[in-house]
Amino acid sequence: MLMASCAINSLQLVGHMTTMFGMGGLYGSLVDLLHHGLAGRSPQLRELWLAAFVAVLWCIWHFRNKAKFDGINPQVAKAYRLISGQISSSNKLGSGSMFNNVQELIVLKKFGAACRFRRAPSIVEVNWIPPLIGWVKINTDGSWKSTSGQAGYGAVFRDYKGAFLGAFCSSLNIPSSVAAEVIAVIKAIELAWIRDWKHVWLEVDSTLVLHFLKSPNLVPWQLRVNWGNCLFRISQMQFRCSHIFREGNKVADALANFGLTSDTMVWWDSPPAFVVSLCNRDFLGLPNFHFR
């Protein structure tokens, strides 16, 4: 039984806490009790549970010291008030939201804690927009699978009409999603340079890549030489860059995922079968939706 060596007041405190949180039963250890109280809870209730757990341990330690060193018998009612006060105070400092259900509302009301309801998600319409006449738009992406440790990258090139100019993908020996994103840009700019495309719009779904364009010293050290060469080529172009949510970057995303299984770099002059429908959606201006 939990804390069998402690006075009965310790068990009363634990029992009071579990009752207030709508829990029951006996727990083999403090770790079991902690995990059980966290399981299935909303962020707000998890914050309160951690505050309650710490408050109960502190009260047990405090009142045992009072009894042992000062000869003062523990007052369980006072401990209840201290614990409840700590929980209510911690709620004011928390940021998590509750699940919108009756069970959690009951628990919060027991402690007099204000409810923080989940904010309704906002919906952003995401559209792929073609570049100006004479420009080439490049969408790049990188991919990394933690299960296999494999990384891949890819990019697609399209003109002002949204027509397909080419695409590529490849795998990467560096097991890093950041490296995959960076290499995708490096290779895309290199291919644009070779084809003498000097009016380039780069669009990525990684804000980190946009930071690297402004702060090259943040790029992983093993990629800095290649990144420096990439920035030199960019400096010789009419160049712009922008961010797009992943929902609007599906062609490049599909290419990067395909690259995970590619032994060498693959180039397509026409859309491969696995991205045809995605390219058509972008060409027709059909929207995608991002939830946040």
Buried (B, 14 or more C-beta within 10 A) or exposed (E): EBBEEBBEBBBBBBBBBBEBBEBEEEBEEBEEBBEBBEEEBBBBBBBBBBBBBBBBBBBBEEBBEBBEEEEEEBEBEEBBEBBBEBBBEBBEEBEBBBBEEEEBBEBBEBBEBEEBEEEEEEEBEBEBEBBEEEBBBBBBBBBBEEEEEBBBBBBBBBBBEBEBBBBBBBBBEBBBBBBBBBBBBBBBBBBBBEEEBBBBBBBBBBEEBBEBBEEBEEBEEEBBEBBEBBBEBBEEBEBBBEEBBBBBBBBBBBBBBBBBEBEEBBEBEEBBEEBEEBBEBBBEEEEBEBEE
